[in-house]
């Protein structure tokens, strides 16, 4: 049986270094089956300098960051949307480990089942060479109005997952998803401050 409680997540970060960089934006689309039950999206003030490259890449403005709440201020709301759900993301370990790190900095040990939509795409479409988000958008004719923004990208993975529900028999999807959930790598156990 396919998992019912799902949290489709995308984040933007100040860089790719798990120890030194921080989460800059988070989007969570929580569903139970086919229904969206909640949507969360916020820029987060990382309390560190954000490079011009990241500002340009994400189109997040300095004034948005300066007005934004900190991760600590939003942690309880985000945790409420994530608990009890399968954490679904494109390159899931990146998003999950960054969020896990942020929660650990706030005294919370996040521990969720994870489903990677890159691996899901590779398993269901083995004849394709590329499975990045731009290819998913193109290949499946998914509209994305705000690429490289957390909510725009979270909507893409949500749409991709739901297209899979209509394109493949439930038995095949169930088998593939169960295998991918079992293969999820144990995330880091601690952080360096």
Secondary structure, 3 states (H helix, E strand, C coil): CCCCEEEEEEEEECCCCCCCCCEEEEEEEEEECCEEEEEEEEECCCCCCCCHHHHHHHCCCHHHHHHCCCHHHHHHHHHHHHCCCEEEECCHHHHHHHHHHHHHHCCCCCCCCEEEHHHHHHHHCCCCCCCCHHHHHHHCCCCCCCCCCHHHHHHHHHHHHHHHHHHCCHHHHHHHHHHHHHHCCCCCCCCCC
